[in-house]
Amino acid sequence: MTVFLGQPGSTAPAAACDCRRCPWYSGEDAEPGVTIAPLCSGCNSDCSYCGCARADLPGPARQSACGACPIRCGSRVDIRAWMSDVGGTLEFDDIELAGTLPAGLPAFIPQIDGSRQDQVDAALHWPAYAVGLRRVFSLASHEIFPRWRTGETAAEVLGLPPSTLTVFSGYGEDPLVEMFWTVRDRERLIERIATLRFDLVLAPNFSVYGNWPRAEHLLNMRRSLLIAAEFADAGVSAVPNLYWYRLEDLKRYVDWLGTAAPPAVAINLQTVRESGNWDTWTLPGLHWLAENLPTQLPVVLTGLSRRDRIATAVELFGERLVLVSQNPAQYALHGAVMTEEGRRDLHARTADAFAQSVRYMASLLPHSTVPGGAR
């Protein structure tokens, strides 16, 4: 059942994280008649915002306090506006998304900054490159940068051969991604990006941090799927990002994938640097997904660079794994390369260093075909 705000009986997460009165609470102690979709098992015990003092402020003061807070919870004065913005529900079953990956997509895709790419590619001739959100969309102007408004395709803007595949990696720091969502005319912005004819779009992802309330988690998981569907509606092949915090979140994704048919699913791991997060959040989730995702569904992982973690990803997902990384480009800026022994500072030419690191990372994927036969 989906209840839309602006109608009698409209719903929002319960104020003060009162689970018993929350429309999405699945616990047995829920008040009778309140739950409309039991998709959440309760409050996040690690939340740093639960019991927020702002919730007890008088009207005007609370309005000001909530307006300065980046976190969505049931106590916000504008929570119903946010619920309306995502369609009045936190479920997934109304989101339609389908598509296929472009033919010839390599197992490893280097992410680039978009400058001098014709020179860099001359030493490599790689079949696909990715470009990040901050290279295309401006936080200052809320528009795509002028270089992308010339009427050319993404490959032409980058100075690449027409046969080279281009990937829009819609990931970035939280303020940039939030601005992409809240920009005045998001539909027009997405349509403009679609005209660039990227061969694949990794749709922007909205964060799920461990110290946030469950309302924020649930809103952001839905937004990540919604914005992928918006890109697909604009005519591009779009891949949704999966973030989770609990097993129930992963189960909801898999249930949704039983009816949706995206070209792939993606997981952005660029911020998972510490071993603690990898061991307690990432790795258990990846193991569960490897066992429960549709067996032929490709999985795009962004941000892995350590050899041992890449080996784990290969073990879990095999030939359906696609890896995107900006490390070769970052190393190359300093004349350094990636090797089995780690970083080596060779003071090499940027193009040569980049090519060597890309070939090395591709060699870590047994199913990867490296142009020129180099491994």
C-alpha positions as CSV (number, residue, x, y, z in Angstrom):
1,M,0.0,0.0,0.0
2,T,1.4,3.4,-0.9
3,V,0.0,6.5,0.8
4,F,0.8,9.9,-0.8
5,L,1.1,13.0,1.2
6,G,-1.3,15.9,0.6
7,Q,-4.2,13.4,0.9
8,P,-6.2,12.5,4.0
9,G,-4.3,10.0,6.0
10,S,-0.9,11.0,4.6
11,T,2.1,9.7,6.5
12,A,5.6,10.5,7.6
13,P,8.2,8.9,9.9
14,A,7.1,9.3,13.5
15,A,8.4,12.2,15.5
16,A,11.1,11.6,18.1
17,C,11.8,8.2,16.5
18,D,8.7,6.7,18.2
19,C,8.7,3.4,16.4
20,R,5.3,2.3,17.7
21,R,3.7,5.1,15.9
22,C,5.8,4.9,12.7
23,P,4.0,3.8,9.5
24,W,6.9,1.6,8.5
25,Y,7.7,-0.2,11.7
26,S,7.6,-4.0,11.6
27,G,7.8,-4.7,15.4
28,E,5.1,-6.5,17.3
29,D,4.6,-3.6,19.7
30,A,3.4,-1.2,16.9
31,E,0.2,0.5,17.7
32,P,-2.8,-1.2,15.9
33,G,-3.7,0.4,12.5
34,V,-0.6,2.5,12.3
35,T,1.8,0.4,10.1
36,I,1.2,0.6,6.4
37,A,4.3,-1.2,5.2
38,P,6.5,-3.1,7.7
39,L,9.9,-2.5,6.2
40,C,11.9,-1.3,9.2
41,S,12.7,-3.2,12.4
42,G,13.2,0.0,14.5
43,C,15.5,2.8,15.6
44,N,19.2,2.9,14.9
45,S,20.8,2.4,18.3
46,D,24.0,4.0,17.0
47,C,22.2,7.2,15.9
48,S,23.8,10.4,17.1
49,Y,20.7,12.4,16.4
50,C,18.1,10.5,18.4
51,G,16.6,12.6,21.1
52,C,17.6,15.8,19.2
53,A,16.9,18.8,21.5
54,R,15.7,20.7,18.5
55,A,12.5,18.6,18.5
56,D,11.4,20.2,21.7
57,L,12.0,23.8,20.6
58,P,9.0,26.2,20.1
59,G,7.7,26.7,16.6
60,P,9.9,29.4,15.0
61,A,13.1,28.3,16.8
62,R,12.5,24.7,15.7
63,Q,11.9,25.8,12.1
64,S,15.2,27.6,12.1
65,A,17.0,24.7,13.7
66,C,15.6,22.0,11.4
67,G,16.5,24.2,8.4
68,A,20.1,24.1,9.4
69,C,20.2,20.4,10.0
70,P,21.4,18.1,7.1
71,I,19.6,15.0,8.5
72,R,16.0,14.0,7.8
73,C,14.0,12.5,10.7
74,G,10.4,12.4,11.8
75,S,10.9,15.4,14.1
76,R,11.8,17.8,11.3
77,V,9.2,20.5,10.6
78,D,9.6,19.8,6.8
79,I,9.6,16.0,6.9
80,R,6.3,15.8,5.0
81,A,7.8,17.8,2.2
82,W,10.7,15.4,2.0
83,M,8.2,12.5,2.0
84,S,6.3,14.1,-0.8
85,D,9.5,14.6,-2.7
86,V,10.1,10.8,-2.8
87,G,6.5,10.0,-3.8
88,G,5.0,9.7,-0.3
89,T,6.4,6.2,0.5
90,L,9.6,4.5,1.5
91,E,8.9,1.3,-0.4
92,F,10.6,0.2,-3.6
93,D,7.8,-1.7,-5.4
94,D,6.6,1.3,-7.5
95,I,10.0,2.0,-8.9
96,E,10.5,0.7,-12.5
97,L,13.9,0.3,-14.0
98,A,15.2,-1.8,-16.8
99,G,18.1,-1.8,-19.3
100,T,21.2,-3.5,-20.5
101,L,25.0,-2.9,-20.3
102,P,26.6,-1.6,-23.5
103,A,28.4,-4.2,-25.6
104,G,32.2,-4.3,-25.2
105,L,32.3,-2.9,-21.6
106,P,35.6,-4.0,-20.1
107,A,35.9,-5.5,-16.7
108,F,38.1,-2.6,-15.5
109,I,37.2,1.0,-16.2
110,P,39.6,3.8,-15.2
111,Q,38.0,7.0,-14.0
112,I,39.6,10.1,-15.3
113,D,39.5,13.8,-14.7
114,G,38.5,14.6,-18.3
115,S,41.6,16.7,-19.2
116,R,44.1,15.8,-21.8
117,Q,42.4,12.5,-22.2
118,D,43.3,12.2,-25.9
119,Q,47.0,12.3,-25.0
120,V,46.6,9.8,-22.2
121,D,44.6,7.4,-24.3
122,A,47.2,7.5,-27.1
123,A,49.4,5.3,-24.9
124,L,46.6,2.9,-24.0
125,H,43.6,2.8,-26.3
126,W,41.3,1.5,-23.6
127,P,37.8,0.6,-24.5
128,A,36.0,2.7,-21.8
129,Y,36.5,5.5,-19.4
130,A,34.5,7.0,-16.5
131,V,34.1,10.6,-15.5
132,G,32.9,11.6,-12.0
133,L,30.0,13.8,-11.1
134,R,32.2,16.8,-9.9
135,R,33.8,16.9,-13.4
136,V,30.4,17.4,-15.0
137,F,28.1,19.1,-12.5
138,S,29.0,22.4,-10.7
139,L,28.1,22.8,-7.1
140,A,28.5,26.6,-7.5
141,S,26.3,27.1,-10.6
142,H,24.0,24.1,-10.1
143,E,24.5,23.4,-13.8
144,I,26.8,21.2,-15.9
145,F,30.1,22.9,-16.7
146,P,30.3,24.9,-20.0
147,R,32.6,22.4,-21.7
148,W,29.7,19.9,-21.6
149,R,27.2,22.3,-23.2
150,T,28.7,22.3,-26.7
151,G,26.3,19.9,-28.3
152,E,29.0,17.3,-28.6
153,T,28.9,13.7,-27.2
154,A,30.8,12.8,-24.1
155,A,33.4,11.0,-26.2
156,E,33.8,14.1,-28.3
157,V,34.2,16.4,-25.3
158,L,36.9,14.1,-24.0
159,G,38.6,13.9,-27.3
160,L,38.2,10.1,-27.5
161,P,37.5,8.0,-30.6
162,P,33.8,7.5,-31.3
163,S,34.1,3.7,-30.5
164,T,35.3,4.4,-26.9
165,L,32.6,3.8,-24.3
166,T,32.0,6.6,-21.8
167,V,30.6,6.2,-18.3
168,F,29.1,8.9,-16.1
169,S,30.0,8.1,-12.5
170,G,27.4,10.1,-10.6
171,Y,29.2,9.8,-7.2
172,G,30.6,12.7,-5.2
173,E,30.8,14.3,-1.8
174,D,27.4,14.6,0.0
175,P,26.9,18.4,-0.7
176,L,27.3,17.9,-4.4
177,V,25.0,14.9,-4.6
178,E,22.4,16.6,-2.5
179,M,22.5,19.6,-4.7
180,F,22.0,17.4,-7.8
181,W,18.8,16.1,-6.1
182,T,17.5,19.5,-4.9
183,V,18.4,21.6,-8.0
184,R,15.4,23.6,-9.3
185,D,14.8,21.5,-12.4
186,R,16.4,18.1,-11.9
187,E,14.5,16.6,-14.9
188,R,16.0,19.2,-17.3
189,L,19.4,18.6,-15.8
190,I,19.2,14.9,-16.3
191,E,17.9,15.4,-19.9
192,R,20.9,17.6,-20.6
193,I,23.3,14.9,-19.4
194,A,21.4,12.3,-21.4
195,T,22.1,14.4,-24.6
196,L,25.8,13.8,-24.0
197,R,25.1,10.1,-24.9
198,F,27.1,8.5,-22.1
199,D,27.0,4.8,-22.8
200,L,26.4,4.0,-19.1
201,V,25.3,6.1,-16.1
202,L,26.1,5.0,-12.5
203,A,23.3,7.0,-10.9
204,P,24.1,9.3,-7.9
205,N,24.0,7.6,-4.6
206,F,22.8,9.0,-1.3
207,S,24.7,8.1,1.8
208,V,23.7,5.7,4.6
209,Y,25.9,6.5,7.6
210,G,25.9,4.4,10.8
211,N,25.2,7.4,13.1
212,W,22.1,8.6,11.2
213,P,18.5,7.9,12.1
214,R,16.6,5.2,10.2
215,A,14.4,7.7,8.5
216,E,17.4,9.1,6.8
217,H,18.6,5.7,5.8
218,L,15.2,4.8,4.3
219,L,14.8,8.0,2.4
220,N,18.3,7.8,0.9
221,M,17.9,4.2,-0.2
222,R,14.7,5.1,-2.0
223,R,16.3,8.2,-3.5
224,S,19.2,6.2,-4.9
225,L,16.7,4.0,-6.8
226,L,14.4,6.8,-7.9
227,I,17.2,8.9,-9.4
228,A,18.4,5.8,-11.4
229,A,14.9,5.4,-12.7
230,E,14.9,9.1,-13.7
231,F,18.0,8.7,-15.8
232,A,16.5,5.5,-17.4
233,D,13.4,7.5,-18.2
234,A,15.7,10.0,-20.0
235,G,16.8,7.2,-22.3
236,V,20.2,6.2,-20.9
237,S,21.3,2.9,-19.5
238,A,21.3,3.6,-15.7
239,V,22.7,1.5,-12.9
240,P,21.3,2.1,-9.3
241,N,23.6,2.2,-6.3
242,L,22.9,-0.1,-3.4
243,Y,23.7,1.1,0.2
244,W,22.5,-0.7,3.2
245,Y,22.7,-0.7,7.0
246,R,20.9,-3.9,8.0
247,L,20.2,-7.3,6.5
248,E,16.5,-6.2,6.0
249,D,17.8,-3.5,3.6
250,L,19.6,-6.1,1.5
251,K,16.5,-8.3,1.4
252,R,14.4,-5.4,0.2
253,Y,16.8,-4.8,-2.7
254,V,16.7,-8.4,-3.7
255,D,12.9,-8.5,-3.5
256,W,12.8,-5.4,-5.7
257,L,15.2,-7.0,-8.2
258,G,12.7,-9.8,-8.6
259,T,10.6,-7.5,-10.7
260,A,13.0,-4.7,-11.8
261,A,15.6,-5.5,-14.4
262,P,18.4,-2.8,-14.2
263,P,21.4,-3.4,-16.4
264,A,23.5,-4.0,-13.3
265,V,23.7,-2.9,-9.7
266,A,26.5,-0.7,-8.3
267,I,28.2,-0.3,-4.9
268,N,30.3,2.8,-4.3
269,L,33.1,1.9,-1.9
270,Q,35.2,5.0,-2.3
271,T,34.7,6.0,1.3
272,V,35.4,2.5,2.8
273,R,39.0,2.9,3.7
274,E,39.3,1.7,7.2
275,S,39.5,-2.0,7.9
276,G,36.8,-1.7,10.5
277,N,34.1,-0.5,8.0
278,W,35.3,-3.1,5.5
279,D,35.1,-5.9,7.9
280,T,31.8,-5.0,9.7
281,W,29.8,-3.4,6.9
282,T,31.1,-4.0,3.4
283,L,32.4,-7.5,3.5
284,P,29.3,-9.2,5.1
285,G,27.0,-7.3,2.8
286,L,29.0,-8.3,-0.3
287,H,29.0,-11.9,0.7
288,W,25.2,-11.8,1.2
289,L,24.7,-10.1,-2.1
290,A,26.9,-12.6,-3.9
291,E,24.7,-15.4,-2.7
292,N,21.4,-13.7,-3.2
293,L,21.5,-11.4,-6.3
294,P,20.2,-12.8,-9.6
295,T,23.1,-15.0,-10.8
296,Q,23.6,-13.2,-14.1
297,L,23.3,-9.6,-12.8
298,P,26.5,-7.6,-13.3
299,V,27.9,-5.9,-10.2
300,V,29.8,-2.6,-10.6
301,L,32.2,-1.8,-7.7
302,T,33.7,1.7,-7.5
303,G,36.6,2.6,-5.3
304,L,38.5,-0.6,-4.8
305,S,42.3,-0.4,-5.2
306,R,43.9,-2.8,-2.7
307,R,44.9,-6.0,-4.3
308,D,43.5,-8.2,-1.5
309,R,40.1,-6.5,-1.6
310,I,39.9,-6.8,-5.4
311,A,40.8,-10.5,-5.1
312,T,37.9,-10.9,-2.6
313,A,35.5,-9.1,-5.0
314,V,36.6,-11.4,-7.9
315,E,36.1,-14.5,-5.7
316,L,32.6,-13.3,-4.8
317,F,31.3,-12.1,-8.2
318,G,33.5,-13.7,-10.7
319,E,33.0,-12.7,-14.4
320,R,30.1,-10.5,-13.6
321,L,32.3,-8.0,-11.7
322,V,33.0,-4.6,-13.3
323,L,35.6,-2.5,-11.4
324,V,35.8,1.3,-11.7
325,S,38.8,3.2,-10.1
326,Q,40.4,6.6,-10.3
327,N,43.6,5.5,-8.7
328,P,45.6,5.1,-11.9
329,A,44.8,8.6,-12.9
330,Q,45.6,10.0,-9.4
331,Y,49.0,8.1,-9.4
332,A,49.8,9.2,-12.9
333,L,49.6,12.9,-12.0
334,H,52.6,12.3,-9.8
335,G,54.5,10.0,-12.2
336,A,53.7,7.0,-10.0
337,V,52.4,3.6,-11.0
338,M,50.6,0.8,-9.2
339,T,52.4,-2.5,-8.9
340,E,52.2,-5.8,-7.0
341,E,54.5,-4.3,-4.4
342,G,52.4,-1.2,-4.1
343,R,53.0,2.3,-5.3
344,R,56.2,3.1,-7.2
345,D,57.3,6.6,-7.9
346,L,59.0,6.5,-11.3
347,H,58.7,10.1,-12.3
348,A,57.2,8.7,-15.5
349,R,55.3,10.6,-18.1
350,T,51.6,10.9,-17.1
351,A,50.4,9.0,-20.1
352,D,52.9,6.1,-19.6
353,A,52.3,5.9,-15.8
354,F,48.5,5.9,-16.4
355,A,48.7,3.2,-19.0
356,Q,50.9,0.9,-16.8
357,S,48.6,1.2,-13.8
358,V,45.5,0.6,-15.8
359,R,46.9,-2.6,-17.3
360,Y,48.1,-3.7,-13.9
361,M,44.6,-3.2,-12.3
362,A,43.0,-5.0,-15.2
363,S,45.3,-7.9,-14.7
364,L,43.8,-8.4,-11.3
365,L,40.6,-9.4,-12.9
366,P,41.0,-12.8,-14.5
367,H,38.1,-12.2,-16.9
368,S,39.5,-8.9,-18.2
369,T,40.7,-8.6,-21.7
370,V,43.6,-6.1,-21.9
371,P,44.1,-4.3,-25.2
372,G,47.4,-5.2,-26.8
373,G,47.6,-8.4,-24.8
374,A,49.5,-6.8,-21.9
375,R,48.9,-8.3,-18.5
